[in-house]
Each structure stands twice: as structure tokens, then as C-alpha cells.
Amino acid sequence: MQSKIGIVLYTKPGCGLCEEMKQEISKAGIDDSYILEEVNIATDPDLFHRYRYDIPVLMINGVEAFRHRLTANEFKSYVASLARTS
């Protein structure tokens, strides 16, 4: 059985782009392939300083994969490429 991919979404309350990114991730239809953790940058001064003007940022397996926008197809393709290389 293949393990799930770890995904971290850096976000903050009231972020419209963050909500759009979550919707696109969900639309990809591969929920069983990953575990999504949302991190509120407003609760961590270092993260807030780093990502203040750049959210949403999506990290996949510890690597920044997307910033600001993505489509469901882009996300699905990225995750599929990881599955092929593992």
C-alpha cells in the first residue's frame, strides 16, 4: 500500500485565494492520495514574516509546489508525477 503524500497549505483567515486553492485541490478528485494540513501563518511570527504577501503557498512532501494559484489538473498532474517516481 502506498503512503499518502503530505501536503501543507500556508493560509490565513479571510484569504480568498486560499479558499480557491482548497477548492481546486478538492476538485482534483484524488483525496485518497494525500493528507492536507492547513497552517495559519497569523499564529506564527516567522511564518507570517515569510509568507505574509505570498499566500497561499502549497508545500508537497516538504517542497514548495504552488504559490498563489493552481488548477485541479495542475495539482493532479503534480501528485501523479510523484507517484510515478516513488
PyMOL commands that set and color helices and strands:
alter all, ss='L'
color gray80, all
select helices_A, chain A and resi 16-27+31-33+41-43+45-51+72-85
alter helices_A, ss='H'
color red, helices_A
select strands_A, chain A and resi 5-11+34-40+57-60+63-67
alter strands_A, ss='S'
color yellow, strands_A
deselect
rebuild
show_as cartoon
